Amino acid sequence: MGVHAKELRIGNLVWTKSKPTSINQNNEVLTIVCMVMVEDCDEYTAIPLTEDWLVKFGFDKRISGAEWHFAKRIQGSKEFILNMDFVLCDIDLHVKVIHVHQLQNLFHILCGEDLTLNEA
């Protein structure tokens, strides 16, 4: 099943033709316009969020006994934290992050900056 266009913004990562691709202004805007018209498109699929993707975005895995979580430092001592079930911590709502583009969007909204992939 394709990803819904209303969930995407410039810079989001999606699967296209068996590889992750970033939605960008130069070559993807027309496709996004088409996606909006049909609501979803099988050409683009959401990337499932995994530990590997969190590490690629610079999150650190922290283990405490039988529990663990992923954290990324933002603005001094503040952190963006997901628990071991990929649920966003330290907020009043239960927000489970399932896909990479959802993580990118939440991070952008809550932190005011984009997640970037580590080059290493």
C-alpha positions in Angstrom: 0.0 0.0 0.0 1.2 3.5 -0.8 1.8 6.3 1.6 -0.7 9.1 1.9 0.5 12.3 0.4 -1.0 14.4 3.2 1.6 12.7 5.6 4.6 13.8 3.5 6.6 17.0 3.3 9.8 18.0 1.4 12.7 16.0 2.9 10.8 13.0 4.0 12.3 9.6 3.2 10.1 7.0 1.4 10.7 3.7 -0.5 10.8 4.0 -4.3 11.9 1.3 -6.6 13.4 -0.7 -3.8 15.5 2.1 -2.3 15.0 4.9 0.1 14.5 8.3 -1.6 14.1 11.8 -0.2 11.2 13.8 -1.4 12.7 17.0 -2.9 11.6 20.0 -4.7 13.5 19.3 -7.9 12.2 15.9 -9.0 9.3 14.9 -6.8 6.8 17.8 -6.6 4.8 16.7 -9.6 4.5 13.2 -8.3 3.3 14.6 -4.9 0.7 16.7 -6.6 -0.5 13.5 -8.4 -0.5 11.7 -5.1 -2.7 14.4 -3.5 -5.2 13.9 -6.2 -5.5 10.2 -5.7 -4.8 10.2 -1.9 -2.1 7.5 -2.1 0.3 6.0 -4.6 1.8 2.6 -4.8 5.0 4.1 -6.3 5.9 5.4 -2.8 5.7 3.3 0.3 6.5 4.2 3.9 9.8 3.0 5.4 9.2 1.1 8.6 11.0 2.6 11.6 13.8 0.3 12.9 16.7 0.6 15.3 19.0 0.9 12.3 17.1 4.0 11.1 17.3 5.6 14.5 21.0 5.1 14.6 21.3 6.6 11.1 19.5 9.7 12.4 22.0 10.0 15.3 19.9 8.5 18.1 21.8 6.7 20.9 20.6 3.4 22.4 20.5 3.5 26.2 20.0 0.4 28.2 18.8 0.3 31.8 18.2 -3.2 33.1 15.7 -5.0 31.0 14.5 -1.7 29.4 16.0 0.5 26.7 15.3 3.6 24.8 16.7 5.8 22.0 17.6 9.4 22.7 18.8 12.3 20.6 20.1 15.5 22.2 18.5 18.7 21.2 19.0 22.3 22.4 21.4 21.9 25.2 20.4 19.3 27.7 16.9 18.5 26.3 16.4 15.2 24.5 14.0 13.6 22.0 13.3 10.1 23.4 11.5 7.0 22.0 11.0 4.0 24.3 11.7 0.4 23.2 8.3 0.3 21.5 9.1 3.5 19.6 6.6 5.5 21.6 7.5 9.1 22.1 8.4 9.8 25.8 7.9 12.8 28.0 4.7 14.0 26.5 1.1 13.6 27.6 -0.1 11.7 24.6 0.6 8.1 23.5 2.4 8.6 20.2 3.7 5.5 18.6 6.0 6.1 15.7 5.7 3.4 13.0 7.4 4.9 9.9 10.5 7.0 9.2 8.6 9.9 7.7 6.4 10.1 10.9 9.6 10.4 13.0 10.9 13.1 10.6 7.7 15.0 10.9 7.3 14.7 14.7 11.0 15.7 15.2 10.5 18.8 12.9 7.3 19.9 14.7 8.5 19.4 18.2 12.2 20.4 17.8 12.0 23.0 15.0 14.7 21.3 12.9 15.0 18.5 10.4 16.6 15.1 11.2 19.7 14.5 9.1 21.2 11.2 8.2 24.7 10.5 9.6 27.2 10.1 6.8 29.2 7.3 8.5 
